[in-house]
Amino acid sequence: MNAAFQSHIAQLQIVKAKVLAALRKGENYELKTELNSEYKERRKEAVRRVIANMTVGKDVSGLFTDVLKNMHTDDLEIKKLIYLYLINYAKTQPDLVILAINTFVKDAEDSNPLIRALAIRTMGCLHVEEVLDYLCDPLRKCLSDSNPYVRKTAAICVAKVYDLNREIAEENGFVESVRDLLGDANTMVVSNAVSALTEMNAMGGQVWCLEPQAVSRLLTAVNECVEWGQIAILEALIEYEPRDEKEAENICERLLPRLQHANGSVVLATVRLLLKYERYVKRADLLAQFAKKMVPPLITLLSSEPEIQFVALRNINIILQKRPRLLSKEIRVFFCKYNDPIYVKYEKVDVLVRICSERNAEPLLSELKEYAKEVDVEFVDCAVRAIGRLATRYEAVAERAIAVLEELIQMKVDYSLQPCVVVLCEVLRRYPGRFETTITTLCEHADYINSPAARSAYLWALGQYSEHVANVNSLLTTAVDSLLEEEDSGVQLALVNACVKYFLKQPQRGQALVLRALQTASEKCANPDVRDRAYIYWRLLSADPNAARAVALVEKPPVRPESSNLPDGLLEELVSELGCVSSVLQKPARQFVYPHAERVGVPRGTAAASAYEEESGADAASGAIDAANEGEPELLISF
C-alpha cells in the first residue's frame, strides 16, 4: 500500500516538474522553436504571432536573431512583417541590425519594384546611423529607378536620411536628386518630392525655395495627384509669395477646381490658399467670384459625418471672422438637426450668430427659441445666450429678442428661466431707459428665480428700476427676510445694493427697509465682503446722502456687445493654418508643436527651445506624405 502511494507521489512530482519547465520556457521559447522549424508554413505562422505580440506591447526582442534568419524568403508578406519587426527593435538592437544589411542591399536590387521600395523604405525607417553607410548606394540607385513607385519611396527616404545625418544627405547629392524629381513625369513622384523637401525645410535646412516655374509645374501636377498628394502640394504652395497681382489671379483661378474635391482636407487647403492670394487681387469682380465659388464646398462639408462636420464648423468659424458676409445667405443650412451631436450643435449656434444680420434675424430668433425648449440644459443655456448676443449686437432685433425671452420665462421651465433672467438684464443694461416694462415679467416670476446668477440679476433690476415696480417694497422685504439664508455672497451684495438704490430713489418708503437690510448685513452676516459693503453704505448715508447718491446711482456706461472674435494677429495665423489641428483648437501650432527642438535635447518651454524654433523655422508641423502607398498616407514623423 505504501509503495503504491509513493509511486503515485513520484508521478505527480514528475508532472509538476514538466509543467514548471513549460511555464519557465514560456511563449517565447515556443515561438523560438517555431521560427527555426523546417516547415515554411510553421515559420510563417510564428512570424505572424511575433508581430501580434509586438503589437499588443509584449517584449519579443529576445527573438531578434531568430526572426532575422527568416529574412531570406520570397514571400512578400513574411518580408513585410519581418521588416516591421526590425523597425520596431532597431534602436534597442543596433548591432544586430547590421546582420540584416546584406539582405536589405540584395532586396534593393530585386526585380520586383515592391520589394525594392520596401527595402529602401525600411532602411530609412530604422533610424540607426550605422545603417547609413550601407544605405547610400541603394538609395542613389532607387532615386533614378525606372519604376515611379520606387522613386517616390526613395524621395521620402531622403528626408529620413536628412533628419538622421544632414551632412551625408547633402554630400551624396540626395537633396539635389529630390529637387530634380519635382520635374518627374509621374505626379505621384512629384508630390512625394514636395513632401520630402517641405519636411527637410521644417527640420531647419533651407533646401528648397519655390520659384515661379516650379509653382506652375506643381499647379499642373495637382490636378492629377491622389488626394494626399494634392494636400502635400497645396501645403507647400502656402509659403509662396506671388510676384504681382496677375500671378496671384492666375494661381487662384487654377486652384478653383480643387474646391470641387470630395476630400474635405483638400477643400480647406484650397480655401486657405485662396484667402491668402486674394490679398494680392484688386479686382472686385474676381474677389466676388472667388467668394461665390468657396460657399458650395463649405456647405457640402456639413453633410458629412459628425466628426467632419465639427472640424468643418471650427474652420468655418475662423473663415467667417476673416470674411463675415461669406455665408450670410446660407443661414438655414446651419440650423441644428434633432440627431446632431451636442458638440456639433454648439458650433452651429456659434456660426449662426456670426452670420446673422438684421435682415435674417427673425427666422434665427424663432429657431433659437425652439432650441431653448429642448431638454439638454447646457444647450438651452447656449441658445438663450445666443439670443442675448443678437439683442445686444443689433438694436433693431432687441425688441423681438426680449419678446422671445419673456415667452420663455412665462413657460416657467426652471433650467431655461434662469439664463433668460440673466440675459434679459444684460439687454436692459445694453439699452438703458428702454424696455422697463420687462421688469414686470421678472417680478411676476420672482418665486421661480433661484440660481445665484439669476437672483443677482433680478435684484439688480429691482434696484435699478424700482420706480417702475409698484410692489418693490414687499419684494425687497421678502428678500431681506431671507438675506442670511442666501449662500452666495454675490446675491447678498446685490440685495444690499438694491435696498440702498431703492432708498435713495424713494427715501420715505425705503428708509425702514434700508436700515433693516444694513443692520442685518453688518451685524449678522458671516461674509466679510458683505459686512464691509454694509458699513460703507451706512457711513455714506449717515455722513453725506448726496455722496451716497453719487456712488450708488452713478450712470454706468452701456454694456458693449459681446465679441468672440480672435485678435487680428492670431486670426491671420490661424487662417494660414486652416485644415490643420491648430484651426480646430483655435491655437497656433507654435504653441503645442515642438517638432525638432526636443529631438536635439532642447527642453520644452525654455528660452532655448523658443530660440531654436525661430532659427529652425519649426512653425510647420506637417509630416512628409507617401502619396501613393495603395491610397494610404505614410507619415514621416520622428518622436
LOZA-660449 format. One record per residue: residue in one letter; z, y, x of N, C-alpha, C in turn. Coordinates in steps of 0.2 Angstrom, whole numbers, plus 5000, padded with zeros to 4 digits. Example, Ala and Ser with C-alpha at 12.3 -4.5 7.8 and 13.67 -1.06 7.14 Angstrom:
<rs>
a503949725066503949785062503949845066
s503549895064503649955068503950005064
</rs>
This chain:
<rs>
m500049945004500050005000500050065004
n500450065009500550125014499850135018
a499550075020498950085024498350115020
a498350095013497850125009497950195008
f498550215007498750285006498550325012
q498650305018498550335024497750345026
s497450285023496650295024496350345019
h496650355013496450405009496550475012
i497150485015497350545018496850565023
a496650515027496250525033495550545030
q495250515025494650535022494650605020
l495250625016495250695014495250745020
q495550725025495550775031494850775034
i494450725034493850725037493350775032
v493450765026493050805021493250885022
k493950895023494150965024493850995030
a493850955035493550975042492850995041
k492450955037491750965036491651035032
v492051035027492051095023492151165027
l492751155031492851215035492351235040
a492051175043491551185048490951225045
a490751205039490251235035490351305033
l490951315031491151385030491151435036
r491351405042491351445048490651455050
k490151415049489451425051489151475046
g489351475040489151525035488351525034
e488151575030487451585028486951595034
n487251635039486851655044486651595048
y487051545049486951485053486351445049
e486451445042485951405038485251445039
l485251515039484651545040484351535047
k484751535052484551525059484151455059
t484451405056484151345056483451345052
e483451375047482851385043482251425047
l482451475050482051515054481651475060
n482051425062481751385068481451315065
s481351315059481151255056480351245058
e480151185058479451165060478951175054
y479251185048478851195042478751265041
k478151285040477951355039478251385032
e478251345027478551375020479251385021
r479651345024480351355025480551415029
r480151425035480251485039480051545034
k479551545030479351605026479951615021
e480151565018480751575013481351605017
a481451585023482051605027481951685028
v481351705030481251775032481351815025
r481151785020481251825013482051835012
r482451775013483151785012483451835017
v483251835023483551885028483451955026
i482851965023482652035021483052055015
a483152005010483552015004484252025006
n484551995011485252005013485352075016
m484752095020484752155024484752215018
t484352205013484352255008484952265004
v485352215003485952225000486552245004
g486452255011486952285015487252225020
k487052165019487352115024487152125031
d487552105036487352115043487052045045
v486352055046485951995049485652015055
s485952055059485752075066485852015071
g486251975069486351915074485751865074
l485251875069484651835069484051865072
f484151925076483651965078483151915082
t483351875087482951835091482551785087
d482951755082482651705078482051735074
v482151795071481651825067481051845072
l481151865078480651885082480151825084
k480451765084480051705085479451695080
n479551725074479151715068478551765068
m478551815073478051865073477351845074
h477351795077476651765079476351725073
t476151755068475851725062475351765059
d474851735056474351765052474451785045
d475051765043475251785036475451855036
l475151895032475251965032475951985028
e476151945023476751955020477351945025
i477351895029477851875034477851935039
k477251955041477252005046477552075044
k477352085037477652155035478452145034
l478752085032479452085031479752085038
i479452055043479752055050479752125053
y479252155052479152225054479652275051
l479852255045480352295041481052285044
y481152215046481752205049481852235056
l481352235059481352265066481452345065
i481152375061481352445060482052465058
n482352415054483052425052483552415058
y483352365062483852355068483652375074
a483152415075482852435081483352475085
k483752525082484152565085484752535088
t484952475085485552445087485352385092
q484752365092484552315097483952345101
p483952395104483352425108483152385113
d483552345117483252305122482852245120
l483152215114482752155111482052175108
v482052245106481352265103480852255108
i480952265114480452265119480152195119
l480452145117480152075117479652075112
a479552125107479052115102478452165104
i478452195109477952245111477252205112
n477252155115476652115116476352105109
t476752085104476452065098476152135094
f476552185095476352245092475652265095
v475552265102474952285105474352245103
k474552175103474052125100473752145093
d474252155089474152175082473752235081
a473852285086473552345085472752345087
e472552285090471852275091471552215087
d471952205081471752145077471052175073
s470652125071470052135067470252165060
n470852145058470952165051471252235051
p470952285048471252355048471952365046
l472152325041472852325038473352305043
i473152255047473652235052473652285058
r473052315060473052375065473552435062
a473452455056473852505053474552485053
l474752425051475452405050475752405057
a475452385062475752385069475852455072
i475352495071475452565074475952605069
r476052595063476552625059477252595061
t477352535062477952505064478152535070
m477752535075477952555082478152625082
g477852665077478052735076478752745073
c478852695068479552705064480152675068
l479952635074480552605077481052665080
h480752715082481152775084481552755091
v481252725095481552695101481152725107
e481452765112481052795117480752745122
e481052685122480752635127480052605124
v479952615118479352595115478752635116
l478852705118478352755118477852735124
d478052715129477652695135477052645133
y477252605128476852545126476452575120
l476652625117476352645111475752695112
c475752725118475152775119474452755118
d474352695122473652675122473452645115
p473852605112473652585105473552645100
l473952695101473952755096473252795098
r473152795104472452835106471852805103
k471852735103471352695100471252705093
c471852705089471952705082471652775079
l471852825083471652895081470852905081
s470552855084469752865084469552795081
d469952765077469752695074469152705069
s468752655068468152665064468452665056
n469052635055469252625048469652685046
p469552725041469952785039470652765038
y470852705035471552685034471952685040
v471652665046471952665052472052735055
r471552775054471552845057472152885053
k472152875047472652915043473352895045
t473452825046474152805048474252825055
a473752825059473952855066474152925066
a473852965061473953035061474753045060
i474953005055475753005053476152985059
c475852935063476252905069476352965074
v475853005075475853055080476453105078
a476553125072477153165070477753125072
k477853065071478453025073478553025081
v477953015084478053025092478253095094
y477953145091478153215092478853225091
d479153195086479853205084480353175089
l480053115092480453075097480453105104
n479753125106479653155113479053195112
r479253265112478653315111478153315117
e478453305123478053305129477553255129
i477753195128477253135128476653145123
a476853175117476353185112475853235114
e476053295117475653345120475253325126
e475553295131475253275137474653225136
n474753175131474253125129473753145125
g473753215123473253245118473253215111
f473853185109473853165102473853225097
v474153275099474153335094473453365093
e473153365099472453395098472053345094
s472153275095471753225091471853235084
v472453255082472653265075472353325072
r472253375076471953435074471153415073
d470853375077470153355076470053315070
l470653285067470553245061470453285055
l470653355056470553395050469853405048
g469353385053468653385051468353325049
d468853275048468653205047468253205040
a467753155039467353145033467753115028
n468353085029468753055024469353095022
t469353115016469853165013470553135014
m470653065014471253035015471553045022
v471153045027471253065034471453135034
v471053175031471253255032471953265029
s472053245023472753255020473253235024
n473253175027473753145032473853185038
a473253215041473253255047473653325045
v473453345039473853415037474553395036
s474753345034475453325033475853315040
a475453285044475753275051475853345055
l475353385054475353445058475953495055
t475953495048476453535045477153505047
e477253445047477853415049478053435056
m477553435061477653455068477853525068
n477553565064477753645064478453645062
a478653605057479353615054479853595059
m479653555064480053525070480253585075
g479853635074479953695079479353705084
g478853665083478253675088477753705084
q477453765086476853795083476253765085
v476153705083475553665085474953675081
w475053715075474453725071474553785067
c473953825066473953885063473353885059
l473353895052472753895048472353955049
e471653935050471153985051470653985045
p470254035044469854045038469353975037
q469153955043468653895042469053835040
a469653825043470053765041470253775033
v470353835031470553845024470053825019
s469453845021468853825017468753745017
r468853715023468753645023469253605019
l469953635019470453605015470353615008
l470053675006469953684998469453634996
t468953615000468453574998468753494998
a469153485003469453415003469953404997
v470253454995470753444990470553424983
n469853434982469553404976469453334976
e469453304982469353234982469953184984
c470453224986471053184988471453154982
v471853104983472353074979472853134978
e473253124973473753174971474253194977
w474453144980474953154986474553194991
g473953184993473553214997473453294995
q473353294989473253364986473953404987
i474453374986475153414986475253434994
a475053384998475153405006474653465007
i474053465005473653515007473853585004
l474053584997474253644994474953664997
e475353624999475953645003475753685009
a475253655013475053695019474753755018
l474353765012474053825011474553885009
i475153875007475653925006475753965012
e475653945018475853985024475254025026
y474654015022474054055025474054125021
e473954175025473854245023473154265023
p472854285017472154295017471954365020
r471354365023471154425027471054485022
d470854475016470654535012470654515005
e470554555000470554544993470054494991
k469454494994468854454992469054384994
e469354375000469554305001470054274997
a470554314995471154294990470854274984
e470354314981470054304975469654234975
n469354224981468954164982469454104982
i469954104985470454054986470754034979
c470954084975471154074968470654044964
e470054064964469554034960469453964961
r469453944968469353874970470053834968
l470553864967471153824966471253814958
l470953854954471053844947470953774944
p470453734946470353664944470953624945
r471353634950471953594951472453604945
l472453654941472853664936472753614931
q472153584931472053534925472253464928
h472553454933472853384936473353364931
a473353294931473953264927474553264930
n474653264937475253264941475553334940
g476153334938476553404937476653434944
s476753394949476853424956476253464958
v475653434957475053474959474953534955
v475153534949475153594944475553644947
l476253634948476653684950476553704957
a476253664962476053684968475453734968
t475053724963474453764962474653834959
v475153834954475453894951475753934957
r476153904961476453934967475953974971
l475353944973474853974977474554034973
l474454024966474154074963474554144962
l475254124961475754184961475754214968
k475654184973475654214980475054254981
y474454224980473754254982473554314977
e473854304971473654364966473954434968
r474454434973474654494975474154534979
y473654494982473154524985472554544981
v472554524974472054534970472154604966
k471654644965471754714962471454714955
r470954674954470554674948470954644942
a471054684937471454674931471154614927
d470454604927470154554923470254484926
l470254484933470454424936471154404936
l471654444936472354434935472454404928
a472154434923472154414916471954344916
q471354324919471054264919471554214922
f471754224928472254184931472854164927
a473154214923473754204919473554164913
k472954174910472754134905472654064907
k472354044913472253984915472953944917
m473453984918474053954920474453924914
v474353954908474853944902474753864900
p474153844899474053774896474353724900
p474253714907474553664910475353664910
l475653724910476353734910476653704903
i476253724898476453694891476353624891
t475853594894475753524894476353484897
l476653514902477153484906477753464901
l477853504895478353494891478253434886
s477653404887477553344883477753284887
s477953284893478153234897478853204896
e479053164900479753134899480253184900
p480853174897481353224898481553254905
e481553204909481753224916481153274919
i480553264918480053304920480053374916
q480253364910480253424906480853474909
f481353444911481953484914481653514920
v481353484925481053514931480553564929
a480153554924479653604922479953664920
l480453654915480853714912481153754918
r481453724923481853764928481353804932
n480753774933480253814937479953864932
i479853854926479553904921480053964921
n480753944921481254004921481054044927
i480954024933480854064939480154104938
i479654064935478954104934479054154929
l479454154924479554204919479854264922
q480354254927480654314930480154354934
k479654314936479054344940478554374935
r478354344930477854364925478154354918
p478554404916478954404910478554384904
r477954414903477554404897477054344897
l477054304902476554254903476554204897
l477154184894477154144889477454174882
s477354234882477654264876477354244869
k476754224869476354194863476454124862
e476854094866476954014865477754004864
i478054044860478754044859478953974855
r478553954850478653894846478653834850
v478253834856478253774860478853754863
f479353804864479953794867480553774862
f480353774856480853754851481153684852
c481853684851482153614853481953564848
k481853504850481753444846482453404845
y482453374839483053334837483253284843
n482753254846482953204851482953224858
d482853294859482953314866483553304869
p483653284875484253284879484653354879
i485253354880485653414879485453464885
y485253434891485153474897484453504896
v483953474892483353504890483453564885
k483853544881483953604875484253664879
y484753654883485053714886484453754890
e484053724893483453754897482953794892
k482853754887482353784882482653844879
v483253844877483653904874483553964879
d483653954886483654004891482954034891
v482453984891481754014891481554054885
l481854024879481654064873481954134873
v482554144876482754214876482354254881
r482154224886481754264891481054284888
i480754244884480054264882480054294875
c480654304873480754344866480654414867
s480354444862480254514861480454534854
e480354604853480554624846480054604841
r479454584843478954564839479054484836
n479254444841479354374839480154354838
a480554404838481254394837481454354831
e481154374825481354354819481354274818
p480754244820480754164820481254134825
l481354164830481854144835482554144833
l482754204829483454204827483554154821
s483054144817483054084812483154014815
e482854004821482853944825483553934828
l483853994831484453984834485053974829
k484954004823485453994818485453924816
e484953884816484953814814485253774820
y485153794826485553764832486253774831
a486453834829487153844828487553804823
k487153774819487453724814487453654816
e487253644822487253574824487953554826
v488053484828488753454829488953464836
d488453474841488653474848489053544849
v489653544851490053604851489753654857
e489653624863489353664868488653694867
f488253654863487553684862487653734856
v488153724852488253784847488453844850
d488853844855489153894859488553934863
c488053884865487453914869487053954864
a486953924858486453954853486754024851
v487454024850487754084847487754144853
r487854124859487754174864487054194865
a486554154864485854174864485754224859
i486054214853485954264848486254334850
g486854334853487154394856486654424861
r486354384866485954414871485354454868
l485054424862484554454859484754524856
a485354524853485554584849485754634854
t486054624860486154674865485554694869
r485054654869484454674873483954714869
y483954704862483454744858483854774852
e483854834852484154874846483854854840
a483254844839482954834833483054764830
v483354724834483554654832484254644831
a484654694833485354694832485554684825
e485254724820485554714813485354644810
r484854614812484654544809485154494813
a485254504819485654464823486454464820
i486654524818487354524815487354494809
a486854494805486754464798486854384799
v486454364805486554294806487254274808
l487554314812488254294815488754294809
e488654344804489054344798488954284794
e488354264793488254204789488554144792
l488554134799488854084802489654084802
i489954144802490654154801490854134794
q490454154789490654134782490554054781
m490254024785490253944784490953914786
k491353954790492053934791492053864795
v491553854799491553794804491853814810
d492453784812492853814817492453824824
y492153774826491853774833491253824833
s490953844828490453894828490753964826
l491253964822491554034820491854064827
q492154024831492554064837492054094841
p491554064844491054104848490654164844
c490554154837490254204834490754274834
v491354264833491854314833491754354840
v491754314845491754344852491054384853
v490554354851489854384852489754444847
l490054444841490054494836490354564839
c490954554842491254604845490954634851
e490554594855490154614861489554664858
v489354644852488754684849489054744847
l489654744844489954814842490054854848
r490254824854490354864860489754894863
r489154854862488554874864488254934860
y488454944853488154994849488755024846
p489155064849489755104846489555144841
g489955144836489855194830489355164825
r489155104826488655064821488955004819
f488754974813488954914811489754904810
e490054954808490854954807490954914801
t490554904797490654864791490754794792
t490554774798490654704800491354684801
i491754734802492454714803492754684797
t492554704791492754674785492654594785
t492154574788492054504788492554474793
l492654504798493154474803493854464800
c494054524796494654524793494754474787
e494254464784494254414778494354334781
h494154324787494154264790494654254796
a495154304796495654304801496054244802
d496154204796496554144797496254094800
y495554094801495154044804495054054812
i495254114814495154134821495754114825
n495654064829496154034833496054024840
s495454024843495454024850495654084854
p495954084860496154144863495654194864
a495054174866494454224867494254264860
a494254224855494054244848494654294846
r495254274847495854314844495854384848
s495754374855495754434859495254484856
a494654464855494054504852494254534846
y494554484841494654514834495154564835
l495754564839496254614839495954674842
w495454664847495154724850494854764844
a494454724840494054764834494554794830
l495154764828495654794824495854854826
g496054864833496254924836495754974836
q495154954838494655004839494355034833
y494354994827494055014821494655014815
s495255034817495755024812495655074806
e495355124807495255174802494755144797
h494355094798493855064794494155004790
v494854984791495154924788495654944784
a495654934778496154954773496854924774
n496854854776497454824776497654804784
v497454854788497554844795498354834797
n498754874793499454874794499754804793
s499554774788499854704786499554654791
l498854664793498554614798498954614805
l499054674807499354684813500154664813
t500454674807501154654807501154574807
t500754544804500754474804500654444811
a500154484815500054464822500654474826
v501054534825501654544829502154494828
d502254474822502754424820502654354824
s502054344826501854284830501754294837
l501954354839501754384846502054334851
l502654314850503054264855502754194855
e502454174850502154114849501454104852
e501154164854500554164857500554134864
e500254084866500254054873499854094878
d499354124876498854164880499054234881
s499154254887499354324889498754374887
g498154354887497654394885497654414878
v497854374874497954384866498554434866
q499054424869499654464869499554534871
l499154544876498954614879498454644874
a498054604871497554634866497954664860
l498454624858498854644852499254704853
v499554714859499954774861499454834861
n498854824864498354874864498154894857
a498054854853497854864846498354904842
c499054884843499554924840499654994842
v499555004849499555074851498955114849
k498355084849497755124846497855134839
y498155094835498255104828498755164827
f499255164831499755214830499555284832
l499055284837498855344840498355374835
k497955334831497455354826497855374819
q498355334817498755344811499455344812
p499755394815500455404818500955384812
q500855414806501355404801501355324799
r500855294798500855224796500955174801
g500855194807500955144813501555154817
q501955204816502555214820503055154820
a503255124815503655074814503355014818
l502755004817502354944819502354944827
v502155004830502155004837502754994840
l503355024837503955024840504254944840
r504054914835504254844835503854804840
a503154814840502754774845502954794852
l503154854854503354864861503954844862
q504454844858505154814859505054744860
t504754704856504654634856504354614863
a503754654865503454634871503854644877
s504254704877504554724883505254684884
e505554664879506254634879506154554878
k505754524875505754454873505154414876
c504654454878504054414881504154394888
a503954334889504154304896503554324901
n503054344899502454364904502554424907
p502654434913502754504916502254554915
d501554534915501054574914501054604907
v501254564902501354594895501954644895
r502554624898503054674898502954734902
d502554734907502354794911501954844907
r501454804903501054844899501454884893
a501854844890502354874885502754934888
y503054924894503454984897502955044898
i502355034901501955084902501755124896
y501555094891501455124884502055164882
w502655124882503255154879503355224883
r503355224889503455284893502955344892
l502255324891501755364890501855404883
l502055354878502155384871502755424871
s503255414875503855454875503755514878
a503455514884503355574888502755624886
d502255594884501655634883501155594878
p501155604872500755574867499955584869
n499855644871499155664872498855624878
a499355614883499155574889499055504887
a499455474882499355404880498655404876
r498555454872497855454869497355454873
a497355494879496855494884496755424887
v497255384888497255324891496955274886
a497255264880497155214876496455224872
l496355284870495755294866495155324870
v495155314877494655344881493955314879
e493455354878492755324876492455284882
k492355224881492155174886491355174886
p491055164891490355154891490055094888
p489555104884489255044880489154984885
v489254924882489054864886488354854888
r488154844894487454834896487254764894
p486654754892486354694891486454644896
e486654584895486754534900486154514903
s486154514910485554494913485654434917
s485254384917485254324921484754314926
n484354374927483854374932484154364939
l483754334943483954324950483754384954
p484154404960483954454964483254454966
d482954514968482254514969482054464976
g482554474981482354434987482454364986
l482954344982483054274981482454244976
l482254284971481654264967481054254971
e480854304975480254294979480354224984
e480954214986480954154990480854084986
l481154094980481054034975480354024973
v480054084971479354074969478954044975
s479054054981478754024986478953954987
e479453924983479653854984479553824977
l479153844973479053814966478853744967
g479153704963478953624963479453594968
c479853624971480253594976480953584973
v481453544976482153544974482453604973
s482353654978482653714978482453754971
s481853744968481753784962482153754956
v482353684957482753654951483453684952
l483753684958484353704959484453784959
q483853814959483853884960484253914966
k484153874971484453894978483953884983
p483853934988483353924993483553864997
a482953835000483053775004483453785010
r483453845013483853855019484553845018
q484853845012485553845011485753775010
f485353725009485553655009485153605013
v484653625016484253585020484353595028
y484553545031484653555039484153505042
p483553515042483053455044483053435052
h483253485056483153465063483753485068
a484153535066484653555070485153505071
e485353465065485853415066485653355070
r484953345070484753285074484753305082
v484853365084484953385091485653405092
g486053385088486853395089487053465087
v486753505084487053565082487453565075
p488053575075488453565069488253605063
r488253575057488053615051488553675050
g488253725047488653785045488853835051
t488653815057488853855063488353915064
a488553965068488054015070487553985074
a487753935078487153905082486653865078
a486853835072486453805068485953855065
s486253915063485853965060485353995065
a485554005071485054025076484553975077
y484753915077484253855079483753855073
e483953865067483453855061482953915062
e483253975064482754035064482254025070
e482553995075482053985081481553935079
s481753875076481353825075480953825068
g481053885065480653885058480753835054
a481453815053481553755049481653765042
d481353815039481453835032481153785028
a480553755030480253705026480553635027
a480553605021480953535021480553485018
s479853485019479453435016479253385021
g479253325020479153275024478353255024
a478153225030477453215030477253155026
i476653155023476553105017475953065019
d476053005018475552955019475152955013
a474552985013474153005007473852945003
a473752885006473352835003473652765004
n474352755004474552685005474652654999
e474052634996474052604990474352644984
g474252714985474452754979475152774980
e475452754985476152774986476252814992
p476752864992476852904997477252875003
e477152885009477552865015477852935017
l478552935017478853005019479052995026
l478953045030479153045037479853085037
i480353055036481053085036481453055042
s481853095045482253075050482953095049
f483453055049484153075047484553075054
</rs>
